[in-house]
């Protein structure tokens, strides 16, 4: 079957250009693999779970892998990290591509040039998938959907709104279109 996929990226935009990018990556089939949303401090919450917010995302072992790979990105790519939130079946983050910085990846696939948003997101997904599959003993299993959502952040007002959205995302889980309870 010949599938002609059209790019959802902004045509003629240089994604290696220094800038801030809002990215959302969903798990394959939007499966809730990365942890769970916990509401309040009531009886249903295990006493071992500590949180200071009325609604929190509690990471499981796979979510912690995602978090650790995120934290390690600047060691391997010309990026600076901004706001980040793992949800049960997707991840939101703001990433700053630092133009002119020298990428530290060698011998990697050249589908997207190193230092581009596509390359960094691809390597993030690859490393998370590799580590989760190793833990599950499921080599080759897809963890994430093939594509991802991105938005080029152009203004400080836009940046602040997106940061607020990411930070407050767990509180909106009951209304989130990615929440399996909300699919028809």
C-alpha positions in Angstrom: 0.0 0.0 0.0 1.4 3.4 -1.0 0.7 6.0 1.6 1.6 9.5 0.5 2.0 11.3 3.8 1.9 15.1 3.8 4.1 17.0 6.2 2.2 18.9 8.9 5.3 21.1 9.4 5.4 24.7 8.4 6.5 24.8 4.7 10.0 26.4 4.2 10.5 27.0 7.9 14.0 26.3 9.2 13.4 24.0 12.2 17.1 24.3 13.2 16.6 28.0 13.7 17.1 29.2 17.3 13.7 29.4 18.9 11.1 28.0 21.3 8.9 25.2 20.2 5.8 23.7 21.9 5.6 19.9 21.3 3.0 17.3 22.1 3.8 13.6 21.6 1.1 10.9 22.1 1.6 7.3 23.0 0.6 4.7 20.4 -3.2 4.3 20.3 -3.2 6.9 23.1 -2.7 4.1 25.6 -2.3 5.3 29.2 1.3 4.0 29.8 3.1 6.7 31.6 1.3 7.0 35.0 -2.0 8.3 36.3 -3.8 11.5 37.4 -4.5 11.5 41.1 -7.0 13.9 42.6 -6.9 15.2 46.1 -5.3 13.6 49.2 -8.3 11.4 50.1 -8.6 7.7 50.9 -7.9 6.6 47.3 -4.4 8.1 47.2 -1.7 5.8 48.7 0.0 7.5 51.6 3.4 6.9 49.9 2.4 9.4 47.1 3.4 12.9 48.1 2.2 15.9 46.2 1.4 19.5 46.9 -1.3 20.0 44.2 -4.9 18.9 44.4 -4.5 17.2 41.0 -1.2 15.6 40.1 0.3 13.3 37.6 1.9 10.4 39.3 4.6 8.8 37.1 5.0 5.1 36.9 8.4 3.5 35.8 7.7 4.3 32.1 6.9 7.9 33.0 10.1 8.2 35.0 12.0 7.0 31.9 10.4 9.7 29.9 11.4 12.3 32.5 15.0 11.1 32.7 15.4 11.2 28.9 13.9 14.7 28.9 16.4 15.9 31.5 19.3 14.4 29.5 18.5 16.1 26.2 20.9 19.1 26.6 23.8 16.6 27.1 23.2 15.3 23.6 21.6 18.1 21.6 21.8 21.8 21.1 18.8 22.6 23.3 17.7 24.2 26.4 14.7 22.8 28.4 11.7 24.8 29.4 8.3 23.7 30.7 7.5 19.9 30.7 4.5 17.8 31.6 4.0 14.0 31.3 0.4 12.9 31.1 -1.0 9.3 31.2 -0.8 9.0 27.4 1.0 12.1 26.1 3.8 14.5 26.8 3.9 18.3 26.4 7.0 20.3 26.4 8.6 23.6 25.4 12.1 23.1 23.9 14.5 25.9 23.0 16.6 25.0 19.9 19.9 26.8 20.3 21.1 27.8 16.9 24.8 27.6 16.2 25.4 25.1 19.1 27.4 22.1 18.0 25.3 18.9 18.0 27.0 16.1 20.0 25.3 13.2 18.2 27.5 11.2 15.8 26.6 8.3 13.5 22.9 8.9 13.9 20.2 8.6 11.2 20.1 11.5 8.8 16.4 11.5 8.2 16.3 15.0 9.8 19.5 17.0 10.1 21.0 17.1 13.6 20.0 20.2 15.5 16.6 20.4 14.0 13.4 20.0 16.0 12.5 16.9 14.1 15.8 15.3 14.9 15.7 16.1 18.6 12.1 14.9 18.9 12.9 11.7 17.0 15.9 10.9 19.2 13.8 11.6 22.3 11.1 9.2 21.1 13.7 6.6 20.1 15.6 6.7 23.4 12.4 6.6 25.5 11.1 3.7 23.3 14.4 1.8 23.6 14.5 2.1 27.4 10.8 1.2 27.9 11.0 -1.8 25.6 14.1 -3.0 27.4 12.3 -2.8 30.7 9.2 -4.5 29.3 11.2 -7.0 27.3 9.3 -6.1 24.2 11.9 -5.2 21.5 10.5 -3.3 18.6 7.1 -2.4 20.2 5.9 1.1 19.3 5.5 3.4 22.3 4.6 6.6 20.5 2.5 7.6 17.5 4.5 8.2 14.4 4.1 12.0 14.3 3.9 14.8 16.9 2.3 18.2 17.2 4.5 21.3 17.2 3.9 25.0 17.4 6.5 27.6 16.9 6.4 30.1 19.8 6.8 33.6 18.4 5.7 36.0 21.2 6.2 36.2 25.0 2.4 36.3 25.5 2.2 33.0 23.5 5.0 31.5 25.5 3.3 32.4 28.8 -0.1 31.0 27.7 1.5 27.7 26.6 3.5 27.4 29.8 0.3 27.9 31.8 -1.5 25.3 29.7 1.3 22.7 30.2 1.5 23.3 33.9 -2.3 23.1 34.4 -2.8 20.1 32.0 -3.2 17.6 34.8 -6.1 19.6 36.3 -7.9 19.4 32.9 -7.5 15.7 32.4 -11.2 15.0 33.0 -12.0 17.2 29.9 -8.9 16.3 27.9 -9.6 14.9 24.4 -6.7 12.4 24.9 -8.4 11.0 28.0 -9.8 7.6 27.0 -12.9 8.3 29.1 -13.8 11.2 26.7 -13.7 9.2 23.5 -17.0 8.3 21.9 
